[in-house]
């Protein structure tokens, strides 16, 4: 078995930036594309033939890769796993699609893998999550700093009550309501009632709006 059946080994296959490789059921490489060879520090795909992950990776990474391969071999079904390579200064995270290689007699002969480097994507996601968490913390602090009177105004504004109604129900002038409204918008860093509604939904304060 020199390569997976039905896989066309053309130039686009070998030159793909995605790592593509296949091994027998002992974990010995039968082939790969150029990207995978270069990732492992090899000069060409031919150099990988006959080697295994324990010869090419750090032991901790090789153990995990072999464990993942064995799962696919034993289950005889595809799997998607995140695997980490520590070959370079910065660890790289790969999303690996592993598929069992099955012959005509329905015997599992090895594993075919496609691994995509998702390190930068994960890093960007973490930065976005950190930014969102910081914004949420800031907004929660801002909301908690509203005075009791300001909170009453927020609840009435959120339900869509006009300023005149709010003024009447709270027993204060419209001018005072406007002052509260301005202070609320400054504290919450919003500009209008629509943004106030978005703020409430974003921070899971739906209890302030009975009809949501």
Secondary structure, DSSP 8 states (H G I E B T S, - for coil): --S-TT----HHHHH-SSEEEEEETTSBEEEE-HHHHHHTT-SSGGGGTT-BHHHHS-HHHHHHHHHHHHHHHHHTS-EEEEEEE-SSSS-EEEEEEEEEEE-TTS-EEEEEEEEEE-HHHHHHHHHHHHHHHHHHHHHHHHHHTS-HHHHHHHHHHHTT--HHHHHHHHTS-HHHHHHHHHHHHHHHT--SHHHHHHHHHHTT-GGG-TT-
